[in-house]
Structure formats: C-alpha cells, structure tokens
Amino acid sequence: MNYSESNEKGEPVRRGRMNGPPLGLLAVVSAALLVGGIALSAALGGVLPSPFANATTIDTYFSTQSGAVKASGILAFGSAVPLAIYAATASARLRQLGITAPGATIALVGGVLSASALMLSGLLQWTLARPAVRVDGALTRALDDLAFATGGPAHVVGLGLLIAGVAVPSLLVGLLPRPLAVAGLVVAALAEATTLVLIWPALAVLLPIARFPGLLWLVVAGFRLPHRRPPANATAGRPTRA
C-alpha cells in the first residue's frame, strides 16, 4: 500500500510502500501458541476427552484438571491474535499485488471468522476452569460442546476460507509455486469438509487432518508470498481480476 500526504503547498508527497508485518512469522507465532497450548494441556492433565465421551469422563476431567484447561484456553486465545493479523495482512498484500477478485476479501473474512471462533473457544475453556462452573455437570458439558464447536469445525472452516482466499488467486496468477497453491486448495477443501463433523461426529478425525497441515501451509505461504508481482505476471500496471 502506498501512503501519501500533502505538503505546505497542497501538493501530494509520496511515502514508502507499507508491507505490513511478516506473514510467515505471524503464522509461526499463531501455530506455536496453538500447538503449545495443546501440548501443555496434555502434559499437565492428559489428553482432553472428546465431547462425545460419556458424561462421567468429561465431568471428572474438568473437575480435576482446571490448570490444563485454563492453559489451553489462554494459549488458544493468544493464538487467535496473530491469526487475525495474518488475515488482514495477507488480504492487503493480495490487493497490493493487483488481485481485485473476491479472493482477497475471502481470505480476510475467513481469517477473521477463524480467529474469532478460536478466541471464543479459548474463552470458553477458560470459563470451564472456573470453580463455580466445574461443580455443575450439565453446565460443564454444555460449555465443553461450545468450546469444541467453535475451536473445532468453526475455526477450521474459517481457516479453510483463509487458505482458499490466498491459494486460488496465487494459483491463477502465479504468486506462489503451483504445487504449493494446489496443496492449499486440497487443505482448504478438507477444512470445509469438517462441517460434516456437526452431523457425523465420527468424522472428527478430519479436524486435525485439516488444521495442522493448514497451519503449516500458512507458514510456508507466508514466507513465499511476494511483496511485488513477478514481472512475467505483471499486466501493464493494471490490476488482475483473478
């Protein structure tokens, strides 16, 4: 993005191009916080039980492992912040590269939805660690279901939109290596398929299959997405509708 302002005579003065924070680093921080939260939670209290487990298992875990639940929630909440910044920066970068089709907007909307869902899931986990909540079995299970729905399908579906919003225009105009862009489309399709988890819980296995490759793809794409349009793909200074 180019910034300009007027001098004392009212004449525009051009400023340097603002590229924003490094996309790759944002993706690394977001992924590290999320994965770190899962690992720390497992180290402190064992594996978080599935929301489809029996009520006794769920109640026992949340009543005895509040530290693990709180740690996971706080780090998930923190992970959402760089993810949202990534989405905003990637969208701006695509527009700076001349992408005027919906891809840039889809990336922004998908990233905001994904980050918001993850942030809400983190807050719900933090709430599950509160003493007044842990003693109410019905409330615990309801909040656990919400934490799973927001941090699982909602977060991953939004992540898929972010990836698709970057991958599609990158494939069409050659902003990223073709294998990387195609891999992004495959991961995005898997991410969107996680919607089916809300219908068939057995498909919950799709969540990590889409989530972790998706985070890795954002890291690699973040480092590879150029700041300037490759000369071979430039179009005489006009925006490309792709």
Phi, psi and omega in degrees: 000135177261134179251146178215158176211170184262147175271191184296335180270003180083009180272139181293140177241119183280139176253175182289163178288131181260114184267349179079180181293155181294123184298315182301318180294320177300317180294321179297315180296315180299312181295320181296319179294317182293310180294322178298321178296319178294316181294317180295318178299318180294323180292325183278321187223011182084182184289132177297128181293150177296144176294350179264004177287173181290157186300323181297317180298315181295313181298318181296316182297309185288336178279342184244346186237048182297325180297317179295319181294317180295317180299315179297318181294317182294316182288327175295318177301314180295325181296331183291333184293304177296333177295318178295319178295322177301312182300315181295318181290318179296319178298315179296321180297317180298319178293322177298329179276003175096011180277114181250352178287174185296349184308314182296320180290321178299319178300316181295311181297315180298317179295319179294318178297316181296314180295319180296317179296318180294321178297316179296319178299318178298318179294323178294321177295319177300319179296323180296339180275354182287139183303320183292335181276322186297336183275353181252102185300316182295318179293320179301314181292324178295315180291326177296318177299317180293320178297321178292314183297320182281317181279347179259260184303315183298314180296315185288322177297316176298322178299321178296321177295319177300313181296315180297321180297332176271319187291319185297304179296329178295324177289319185290325184244008173075033178285330178238157174305139185305314179300323179292317179295318179296319177300322177298320179295321179295314179297320179298319179296318178297320180297318179293329180292342180292350172304327182294344178299329179291342179259314180239097183304334180298338180279007179300342177298338179292336184299305178292330180297324179270323187295306188287318171298327178295317177295319178297319180298319179297323178297308183295314180295325180298322179281335185265339182294124186286163174270339180229149180296129176305136184307322182294340183251002179291152184231062174052037175080002181260145178298145177263131180270077180217000000 
